Amino acid sequence: MTASGAQVIPFTKVTMGYLSGGGEYGEVKAVKIDETYPFAGGAGTVINLKPAGFLIDDGVECRVVKLTNDPLDGLIEKAGDIVGKIVDKVGSGEHEEE
């Protein structure tokens, strides 16, 4: 919380990938239960954390400050603003009656 009483909440974009695999090597044959056989296996995980922005709530309005310049994020943000303005106009009775 800031000195003015606003709450600042950071948010992060998280990307995660997981890969695993394995197999038998050597001569392929029927294996008895008590018989051991050569086996190879492996697994790996990648996690990427990237700061994305801040959510700021000052008690009057809540807004998002983004740290990226991704065009898709900008388009989604503008669409949200347009829908918000339409909802405000319809809710306040500013639309024309036919």
C-alpha positions as CSV (number, residue, x, y, z in Angstrom):
1,M,0.0,0.0,0.0
2,T,1.3,3.5,-0.9
3,A,1.3,6.6,1.4
4,S,-1.8,7.8,-0.5
5,G,-3.7,4.6,0.3
6,A,-3.5,3.1,-3.1
7,Q,-2.9,-0.6,-3.4
8,V,-0.2,-1.7,-6.0
9,I,-0.3,-5.4,-6.9
10,P,2.3,-6.7,-9.3
11,F,1.4,-9.5,-11.7
12,T,3.6,-11.8,-13.7
13,K,3.3,-13.9,-16.9
14,V,4.2,-17.5,-16.2
15,T,5.1,-20.0,-19.0
16,M,5.8,-23.6,-18.2
17,G,6.9,-26.5,-20.4
18,Y,7.4,-30.1,-19.4
19,L,9.0,-32.9,-21.4
20,S,9.7,-36.6,-20.6
21,G,10.6,-39.7,-22.5
22,G,12.3,-43.0,-22.3
23,G,12.8,-46.2,-24.1
24,E,14.5,-49.6,-24.2
25,Y,17.7,-50.1,-26.0
26,G,19.5,-53.2,-27.1
27,E,17.9,-56.3,-28.6
28,V,14.1,-56.3,-28.5
29,K,12.8,-59.6,-27.0
30,A,10.1,-60.8,-24.6
31,V,11.2,-60.0,-21.0
32,K,10.4,-62.2,-18.1
33,I,9.2,-60.6,-14.9
34,D,12.4,-61.4,-13.0
35,E,14.7,-60.4,-15.8
36,T,16.2,-56.9,-15.9
37,Y,16.6,-55.1,-19.2
38,P,18.3,-51.9,-20.4
39,F,16.1,-48.8,-20.1
40,A,16.9,-45.1,-20.6
41,G,14.7,-42.3,-19.4
42,G,14.7,-38.6,-18.8
43,A,12.6,-35.6,-17.9
44,G,12.9,-31.8,-17.9
45,T,10.9,-28.8,-16.9
46,V,11.3,-25.1,-17.9
47,I,9.6,-22.3,-16.0
48,N,9.7,-18.7,-17.3
49,L,8.6,-15.8,-15.1
50,K,8.3,-12.4,-16.8
51,P,7.0,-9.3,-15.0
52,A,3.9,-8.1,-16.9
53,G,2.6,-5.1,-15.0
54,F,0.8,-3.7,-12.0
55,L,-2.8,-3.5,-10.8
56,I,-3.4,-0.2,-9.1
57,D,-6.5,0.4,-6.9
58,D,-6.8,3.8,-5.4
59,G,-10.3,3.3,-3.9
60,V,-12.0,5.2,-6.8
61,E,-10.9,3.2,-9.8
62,C,-8.8,0.1,-10.6
63,R,-6.4,0.3,-13.5
64,V,-3.8,-1.8,-15.1
65,V,-0.3,-0.6,-15.9
66,K,1.4,-3.0,-18.3
67,L,5.2,-3.3,-18.8
68,T,5.0,-4.9,-22.3
69,N,4.4,-3.5,-25.7
70,D,2.6,-6.6,-27.1
71,P,0.1,-5.5,-29.8
72,L,-2.4,-8.2,-28.8
73,D,-2.4,-7.0,-25.2
74,G,-3.0,-3.4,-26.4
75,L,-5.9,-4.6,-28.6
76,I,-7.5,-6.6,-25.7
77,E,-7.1,-3.6,-23.4
78,K,-8.7,-1.2,-25.9
79,A,-11.6,-3.6,-26.4
80,G,-12.2,-3.7,-22.7
81,D,-12.3,0.2,-22.6
82,I,-14.8,0.3,-25.5
83,V,-17.1,-2.3,-23.9
84,G,-16.9,-0.3,-20.6
85,K,-17.9,2.9,-22.3
86,I,-20.8,1.2,-24.0
87,V,-22.0,-0.3,-20.8
88,D,-21.7,3.1,-19.0
89,K,-23.8,4.8,-21.7
90,V,-26.5,2.1,-21.8
91,G,-26.6,2.0,-18.0
92,S,-26.9,5.8,-17.7
93,G,-29.8,6.0,-20.2
94,E,-27.9,8.1,-22.8
95,H,-29.0,5.9,-25.7
96,E,-31.7,7.2,-28.1
97,E,-35.2,5.9,-28.0
98,E,-36.9,5.1,-31.4
